[in-house]
Amino acid sequence: MSHDLHTDPQGPSLDDLAAIEREMPLIDAEVLLLDAQITILCADPAPSDLDWQRVRRARRQVMREARSLLAARAATGRGARVA
């Protein structure tokens, strides 16, 4: 087992883990969008209407999750910074 000397031996803090958990819906939505975009790029011979619908749906989901995260941060006074 190899150890990276540049990592924090303590690992992420509880606050870091909580922040990641709050951002997971947005991360999941972004992954789905990326997957839909890859499908469009790899479509042979051409993307179907369903492929394009999937991209549009994924974009809307990313926007919903980003708005939700920003609203939650504004409500808790953490600012409007999204990773």
Backbone bond lengths (Angstrom), bond angles and torsions (degrees), N, CA, C in turn:
res aa  C-N    CA-C-N  psi(-1)  N-CA   C-N-CA  omega(-1)  CA-C   N-CA-C  phi
1 M - - - 1.450 - - 1.514 108.46 -
2 S 1.313 117.17 127.54 1.453 121.32 -177.96 1.525 110.05 -97.50
3 H 1.313 115.90 146.52 1.461 121.47 -179.69 1.517 108.99 -116.61
4 D 1.325 116.02 133.41 1.463 121.69 176.44 1.530 107.40 -85.85
5 L 1.314 117.09 122.21 1.458 121.51 -177.08 1.523 112.85 -73.54
6 H 1.337 117.16 -12.90 1.458 120.38 -176.02 1.522 113.19 -96.36
7 T 1.313 118.58 2.33 1.460 120.56 179.27 1.517 110.02 -93.08
8 D 1.311 114.91 156.45 1.455 121.53 177.91 1.529 108.49 -74.90
9 P 1.327 117.66 121.25 1.468 119.35 -178.29 1.530 112.55 -63.54
10 Q 1.312 117.23 -21.66 1.463 120.91 179.85 1.518 111.93 -81.30
11 G 1.324 117.85 -17.74 1.458 120.99 -178.38 1.517 110.71 77.66
12 P 1.318 116.10 -171.75 1.465 119.09 -179.68 1.528 110.74 -70.85
13 S 1.320 114.71 147.15 1.464 119.41 178.23 1.521 109.96 -76.76
14 L 1.297 115.90 170.35 1.467 120.44 176.92 1.529 110.24 -62.69
15 D 1.337 116.73 -35.83 1.464 120.16 177.08 1.522 110.99 -64.98
16 D 1.342 116.70 -40.66 1.465 120.66 177.60 1.524 110.89 -61.73
17 L 1.318 116.29 -45.09 1.465 121.03 179.89 1.527 111.36 -64.45
18 A 1.337 116.14 -38.51 1.467 120.14 178.17 1.529 110.72 -66.18
19 A 1.332 116.80 -39.70 1.470 120.66 178.17 1.528 110.64 -63.85
20 I 1.311 116.92 -41.45 1.467 120.97 178.22 1.527 109.52 -63.52
21 E 1.307 116.96 -42.43 1.467 120.92 179.60 1.525 111.09 -62.28
22 R 1.339 117.21 -40.52 1.467 120.44 178.01 1.522 111.44 -65.50
23 E 1.327 117.37 -32.40 1.468 121.79 -177.61 1.531 113.32 -87.78
24 M 1.329 118.90 -7.21 1.468 120.95 -176.38 1.527 114.49 -58.31
25 P 1.327 120.68 -40.26 1.467 118.03 177.51 1.540 112.17 -59.52
26 L 1.323 117.21 -39.30 1.468 120.54 177.50 1.523 110.51 -68.53
27 I 1.298 117.49 -42.28 1.469 121.23 178.76 1.524 109.97 -61.57
28 D 1.323 116.86 -45.04 1.466 120.69 178.68 1.528 111.09 -60.96
29 A 1.339 116.93 -43.06 1.465 120.82 179.30 1.528 110.86 -63.57
30 E 1.336 117.07 -39.41 1.467 120.58 178.97 1.530 111.24 -66.53
31 V 1.313 116.70 -36.58 1.474 120.35 177.50 1.533 109.93 -65.36
32 L 1.323 117.13 -42.49 1.465 120.24 177.60 1.528 111.55 -63.43
33 L 1.330 116.91 -38.42 1.463 120.37 176.55 1.523 110.43 -64.15
34 L 1.298 116.98 -45.13 1.461 120.69 178.62 1.525 111.06 -60.37
35 D 1.318 117.06 -42.33 1.453 121.37 178.33 1.532 110.88 -61.94
36 A 1.332 116.81 -42.35 1.468 120.64 178.61 1.523 110.75 -65.17
37 Q 1.324 117.36 -39.36 1.465 120.87 179.00 1.527 110.89 -66.87
38 I 1.306 117.29 -38.43 1.469 120.69 177.58 1.520 109.72 -64.07
39 T 1.324 116.37 -39.98 1.465 120.13 177.57 1.524 110.61 -59.30
40 I 1.322 116.87 -41.74 1.473 121.20 178.15 1.526 110.16 -62.29
41 L 1.325 116.84 -44.74 1.464 120.60 -177.96 1.521 112.69 -66.64
42 C 1.320 116.70 -30.63 1.466 120.78 -175.48 1.532 113.21 -98.31
43 A 1.327 116.56 0.47 1.470 119.62 -176.81 1.525 109.99 -64.16
44 D 1.344 114.12 134.28 1.460 119.13 -178.93 1.517 108.71 -132.33
45 P 1.260 121.60 117.84 1.458 128.49 11.90 1.526 112.96 -87.39
46 A 1.331 118.13 -24.91 1.463 121.15 -179.94 1.523 108.57 -153.22
47 P 1.335 116.78 155.70 1.462 119.49 178.33 1.531 110.56 -65.15
48 S 1.299 115.59 144.50 1.464 120.37 177.71 1.529 109.68 -84.59
49 D 1.311 115.59 169.39 1.458 120.06 175.34 1.529 110.47 -61.30
50 L 1.311 115.89 -35.63 1.466 120.52 178.12 1.533 111.05 -64.08
51 D 1.334 117.21 -37.98 1.467 121.05 177.02 1.528 110.46 -61.31
52 W 1.330 116.78 -45.65 1.463 120.88 180.00 1.527 110.75 -66.57
53 Q 1.324 117.52 -37.43 1.455 121.15 177.33 1.527 110.13 -62.94
54 R 1.310 116.18 -39.93 1.464 121.37 178.79 1.531 111.08 -62.14
55 V 1.333 117.30 -40.23 1.470 120.93 177.60 1.526 109.86 -64.96
56 R 1.323 117.29 -46.48 1.469 120.16 -179.61 1.525 110.99 -61.44
57 R 1.331 116.77 -42.36 1.462 121.01 179.17 1.528 110.48 -63.09
58 A 1.322 116.24 -42.33 1.467 120.53 -179.86 1.526 111.00 -65.71
59 R 1.331 117.31 -39.22 1.477 120.33 177.36 1.523 110.70 -62.21
60 R 1.327 115.82 -44.33 1.474 118.99 178.75 1.525 110.70 -61.69
61 Q 1.318 117.17 -39.26 1.467 120.82 179.29 1.529 110.88 -64.97
62 V 1.322 117.29 -41.78 1.469 120.55 177.52 1.531 109.64 -60.16
63 M 1.332 116.71 -44.52 1.464 119.86 -179.99 1.531 111.31 -63.96
64 R 1.331 117.48 -41.80 1.470 120.39 177.73 1.520 111.15 -60.80
65 E 1.319 116.64 -46.19 1.466 120.21 -177.91 1.531 111.16 -67.46
66 A 1.328 117.10 -38.07 1.467 120.09 178.43 1.532 110.15 -64.91
67 R 1.343 117.08 -44.10 1.470 120.17 177.38 1.522 110.79 -61.59
68 S 1.319 116.61 -42.08 1.458 120.55 -179.81 1.527 111.18 -62.82
69 L 1.324 116.16 -43.75 1.462 120.57 179.41 1.529 110.75 -64.27
70 L 1.329 116.56 -43.86 1.467 119.93 178.77 1.526 111.11 -63.48
71 A 1.318 117.67 -40.66 1.466 121.00 178.65 1.527 110.66 -63.96
72 A 1.316 116.40 -41.21 1.464 119.93 179.19 1.524 110.61 -65.26
73 R 1.321 115.82 -40.74 1.473 118.78 178.58 1.514 111.34 -66.75
74 A 1.323 117.31 -39.52 1.468 120.52 178.82 1.522 110.01 -64.71
75 A 1.318 116.83 -38.20 1.463 120.98 -179.44 1.521 111.90 -66.92
76 T 1.329 117.32 -31.49 1.459 120.50 -179.02 1.526 111.60 -95.15
77 G 1.324 117.10 -1.04 1.466 120.73 178.38 1.513 113.72 76.03
78 R 1.331 118.44 21.96 1.463 121.75 -178.86 1.525 112.14 -88.63
79 G 1.307 118.54 1.02 1.455 120.09 -179.75 1.516 111.10 90.60
80 A 1.329 114.97 -178.63 1.469 120.68 -174.50 1.522 112.64 -112.29
81 R 1.298 118.14 28.02 1.467 120.85 -178.45 1.525 109.98 -85.64
82 V 1.336 116.46 124.53 1.462 121.83 176.61 1.507 107.61 -113.59
83 A 1.332 116.46 132.26 1.453 121.15 -179.22 1.499 111.66 -69.88
